Amino acid sequence: MRLDYHKLVRDGIPRIIEADGGQPVTHVLDQAGYLAALRAKLIEEAEEARAASDRQLRSELADVLEVLRALAAAYGMSWEDVVAEAARKRDERGGFDERIFLEYVEQISV
């Protein structure tokens, strides 16, 4: 039986599939394909984190983090640069600690 996936997977997944008796068919992506696949993987992992139970959330967030690290590296960014940008934005706009949910904005005509 054939199961289609057509997605980026962690490096060890083909070995795990083989150990379970499967025969993975893979190929190595070119740079453009890799960047597109990483962006798609970020959405996939974010959706899994959104749907996760409280018990599963840590594992799903770890997957999101791994994709973020790979994306940063693929675009030539250091992880420290990404963390510094997050700190800058937090200083400028704040975080999410206050749990503010914006309902709408009334535009005042002048």
For each residue, the residues with C-beta under 8 A, 3 or more apart:
1:
2:
3:
4:
5: 9
6:
7: 37 40 41 44
8: 29 34 37 38 40 41
9: 5 13 14
10: 13 66
11:
12: 15 16
13: 9 10 16 17 24
14: 9 17 18 24 26
15: 12 18 19
16: 12 13 19 20
17: 13 14 20 22 23 24
18: 14 15 21 22 23 24
19: 15 16
20: 16 17
21: 18
22: 17 18
23: 17 18
24: 13 14 17 18
25:
26: 14
27:
28:
29: 8 33 34 37
30: 33 34
31: 34 35 74
32: 35 36
33: 29 30 36 37
34: 8 29 30 31 37 38 74
35: 31 32 38 39 74 75
36: 32 33 39 40
37: 7 8 29 33 34 40 41
38: 8 34 35 41 42 67 70 71 74
39: 35 36 42 43 71
40: 7 8 36 37 43 44
41: 7 8 37 38 44 45 67
42: 38 39 45 46 64 67 68 71
43: 39 40 46 47
44: 7 40 41 47 48
45: 41 42 48 49 60 63 64 67
46: 42 43 49 50 64
47: 43 44 50 51
48: 44 45 51 52 60 63
49: 45 46 52 57 60 61 63 64
50: 46 47
51: 47 48
52: 48 49 56 57 59 60
53: 56 57
54: 57
55:
56: 52 53 59 60
57: 49 52 53 54 60 61
58: 61 62
59: 52 56 62 63
60: 45 48 49 52 56 57 63 64
61: 49 57 58 64 65
62: 58 59 65 66
63: 45 48 49 59 60 66 67
64: 42 45 46 49 60 61 67 68
65: 61 62 68 69
66: 10 62 63 69 70
67: 38 41 42 45 63 64 70 71
68: 42 64 65 71 72 82
69: 65 66 72 73 79
70: 38 66 67 73 74
71: 38 39 42 67 68 74 75
72: 68 69 75 77 78 79 81 82
73: 69 70 76 77 79
74: 31 34 35 38 70 71
75: 35 71 72
76: 73
77: 72 73 81 82
78: 72 81 82
79: 69 72 73 82 83
80: 83 84
81: 72 77 78 84 85
82: 68 72 77 78 79 85 86
83: 79 80 86 87
84: 80 81 87 88
85: 81 82 88 89
86: 82 83 89 90
87: 83 84 90 91
88: 84 85 91 92
89: 85 86 92 93
90: 86 87 93 94 95
91: 87 88
92: 88 89
93: 89 90
94: 90 97 98
95: 90
96: 99 100
97: 94
98: 94
99: 96
100: 96
101:
102: 105
103:
104:
105: 102
106:
107:
108:
109:
110:
